[in-house]
Amino acid sequence: MKRVKIFVHQPSINKIIGLELNLLLDEDANIIDAINEIDRVIKGKGNFPVLHYGSLLHMVYNPVEKRFYEQVAITAHIQSGQMLNLRANPTKELPDGITIILIPAGGCIGAWEEAIDYEKFLSASSKTST
């Protein structure tokens, strides 16, 4: 198991889970697995709190194109301070002790993409997880 610290900057999500989550994930876990774990925590406390989205992963990631939406800001660094580009390879295995900052709607982003339809998202997500 590995430890992953994630800060999610989104007020309505923060009201449910707080600003920081310390997750314990499988050794081969990637950022998608980490966000799915956050969604499990949120689901355990009720419905997803952001209108027009079914989950945090739905809000930030397009499973059809296998990439984060343009407006999503994501940074990550390991304990030595070295930065990792999770945007370039969302399925890359996360190292133990990584710290991730996820901002679903980055403030400095000019481009905005609409998330794919939730049913299409679920269908594409189930195909990539099998």
Contacts in CASP RR format, 6 or more apart in sequence:
PFRMAT RR
TARGET T0000
AUTHOR 0000-0000-0000
METHOD contacts of the structure
MODEL  1
MKRVKIFVHQPSINKIIGLELNLLLDEDANIIDAINEIDRVIKGKGNFPV
LHYGSLLHMVYNPVEKRFYEQVAITAHIQSGQMLNLRANPTKELPDGITI
ILIPAGGCIGAWEEAIDYEKFLSASSKTST
1 24 0 8 1.000
1 25 0 8 1.000
1 26 0 8 1.000
1 27 0 8 1.000
2 24 0 8 1.000
2 25 0 8 1.000
2 26 0 8 1.000
2 27 0 8 1.000
2 29 0 8 1.000
2 94 0 8 1.000
2 95 0 8 1.000
2 96 0 8 1.000
2 97 0 8 1.000
3 22 0 8 1.000
3 23 0 8 1.000
3 24 0 8 1.000
3 25 0 8 1.000
3 96 0 8 1.000
3 97 0 8 1.000
4 22 0 8 1.000
4 23 0 8 1.000
4 24 0 8 1.000
4 25 0 8 1.000
4 29 0 8 1.000
4 34 0 8 1.000
4 94 0 8 1.000
4 97 0 8 1.000
4 98 0 8 1.000
4 100 0 8 1.000
5 20 0 8 1.000
5 21 0 8 1.000
5 22 0 8 1.000
5 23 0 8 1.000
5 97 0 8 1.000
5 98 0 8 1.000
5 99 0 8 1.000
5 100 0 8 1.000
6 20 0 8 1.000
6 21 0 8 1.000
6 23 0 8 1.000
6 34 0 8 1.000
6 38 0 8 1.000
6 99 0 8 1.000
6 100 0 8 1.000
6 101 0 8 1.000
6 102 0 8 1.000
7 19 0 8 1.000
7 20 0 8 1.000
7 21 0 8 1.000
7 99 0 8 1.000
7 100 0 8 1.000
7 101 0 8 1.000
7 102 0 8 1.000
8 14 0 8 1.000
8 17 0 8 1.000
8 18 0 8 1.000
8 19 0 8 1.000
8 21 0 8 1.000
8 38 0 8 1.000
8 56 0 8 1.000
8 102 0 8 1.000
8 103 0 8 1.000
8 104 0 8 1.000
9 19 0 8 1.000
9 101 0 8 1.000
9 102 0 8 1.000
9 103 0 8 1.000
9 104 0 8 1.000
10 50 0 8 1.000
10 103 0 8 1.000
10 104 0 8 1.000
10 105 0 8 1.000
12 49 0 8 1.000
12 50 0 8 1.000
13 42 0 8 1.000
13 49 0 8 1.000
13 50 0 8 1.000
13 56 0 8 1.000
13 104 0 8 1.000
15 49 0 8 1.000
16 42 0 8 1.000
16 45 0 8 1.000
16 46 0 8 1.000
16 49 0 8 1.000
17 38 0 8 1.000
17 41 0 8 1.000
17 42 0 8 1.000
17 45 0 8 1.000
21 38 0 8 1.000
21 41 0 8 1.000
23 34 0 8 1.000
23 37 0 8 1.000
23 38 0 8 1.000
25 33 0 8 1.000
25 34 0 8 1.000
25 37 0 8 1.000
25 94 0 8 1.000
26 33 0 8 1.000
27 93 0 8 1.000
28 93 0 8 1.000
29 93 0 8 1.000
29 94 0 8 1.000
30 90 0 8 1.000
30 91 0 8 1.000
30 92 0 8 1.000
30 93 0 8 1.000
30 94 0 8 1.000
31 74 0 8 1.000
31 76 0 8 1.000
31 86 0 8 1.000
31 90 0 8 1.000
31 92 0 8 1.000
31 94 0 8 1.000
31 100 0 8 1.000
32 57 0 8 1.000
32 61 0 8 1.000
32 90 0 8 1.000
32 91 0 8 1.000
34 94 0 8 1.000
34 100 0 8 1.000
35 56 0 8 1.000
35 57 0 8 1.000
35 60 0 8 1.000
35 61 0 8 1.000
35 102 0 8 1.000
36 57 0 8 1.000
38 56 0 8 1.000
39 48 0 8 1.000
39 55 0 8 1.000
39 56 0 8 1.000
39 57 0 8 1.000
42 48 0 8 1.000
42 49 0 8 1.000
42 55 0 8 1.000
42 56 0 8 1.000
43 55 0 8 1.000
48 54 0 8 1.000
48 55 0 8 1.000
48 56 0 8 1.000
50 59 0 8 1.000
50 104 0 8 1.000
52 115 0 8 1.000
53 59 0 8 1.000
53 115 0 8 1.000
53 118 0 8 1.000
54 118 0 8 1.000
54 121 0 8 1.000
56 104 0 8 1.000
57 125 0 8 1.000
58 115 0 8 1.000
58 118 0 8 1.000
58 121 0 8 1.000
59 104 0 8 1.000
59 115 0 8 1.000
60 68 0 8 1.000
60 69 0 8 1.000
60 72 0 8 1.000
60 74 0 8 1.000
60 102 0 8 1.000
60 104 0 8 1.000
61 67 0 8 1.000
61 68 0 8 1.000
61 69 0 8 1.000
61 72 0 8 1.000
61 90 0 8 1.000
62 68 0 8 1.000
62 69 0 8 1.000
62 113 0 8 1.000
62 115 0 8 1.000
62 116 0 8 1.000
62 121 0 8 1.000
63 121 0 8 1.000
63 124 0 8 1.000
63 125 0 8 1.000
63 127 0 8 1.000
63 128 0 8 1.000
64 116 0 8 1.000
64 120 0 8 1.000
64 124 0 8 1.000
66 90 0 8 1.000
66 91 0 8 1.000
66 128 0 8 1.000
67 87 0 8 1.000
67 90 0 8 1.000
68 74 0 8 1.000
68 87 0 8 1.000
68 90 0 8 1.000
69 113 0 8 1.000
69 115 0 8 1.000
70 109 0 8 1.000
70 110 0 8 1.000
70 111 0 8 1.000
70 112 0 8 1.000
70 113 0 8 1.000
71 104 0 8 1.000
71 105 0 8 1.000
71 106 0 8 1.000
71 109 0 8 1.000
71 110 0 8 1.000
71 111 0 8 1.000
71 112 0 8 1.000
71 113 0 8 1.000
72 87 0 8 1.000
72 102 0 8 1.000
72 103 0 8 1.000
72 104 0 8 1.000
72 105 0 8 1.000
72 106 0 8 1.000
72 109 0 8 1.000
73 101 0 8 1.000
73 102 0 8 1.000
73 103 0 8 1.000
73 106 0 8 1.000
73 107 0 8 1.000
73 108 0 8 1.000
73 109 0 8 1.000
74 86 0 8 1.000
74 87 0 8 1.000
74 100 0 8 1.000
74 101 0 8 1.000
74 102 0 8 1.000
74 103 0 8 1.000
75 83 0 8 1.000
75 100 0 8 1.000
75 101 0 8 1.000
76 83 0 8 1.000
76 84 0 8 1.000
76 85 0 8 1.000
76 86 0 8 1.000
76 94 0 8 1.000
76 98 0 8 1.000
76 99 0 8 1.000
76 100 0 8 1.000
76 101 0 8 1.000
77 83 0 8 1.000
77 84 0 8 1.000
77 98 0 8 1.000
77 99 0 8 1.000
78 84 0 8 1.000
78 95 0 8 1.000
78 97 0 8 1.000
78 98 0 8 1.000
78 99 0 8 1.000
79 97 0 8 1.000
84 92 0 8 1.000
84 95 0 8 1.000
84 98 0 8 1.000
86 92 0 8 1.000
86 100 0 8 1.000
115 121 0 8 1.000
116 124 0 8 1.000
END
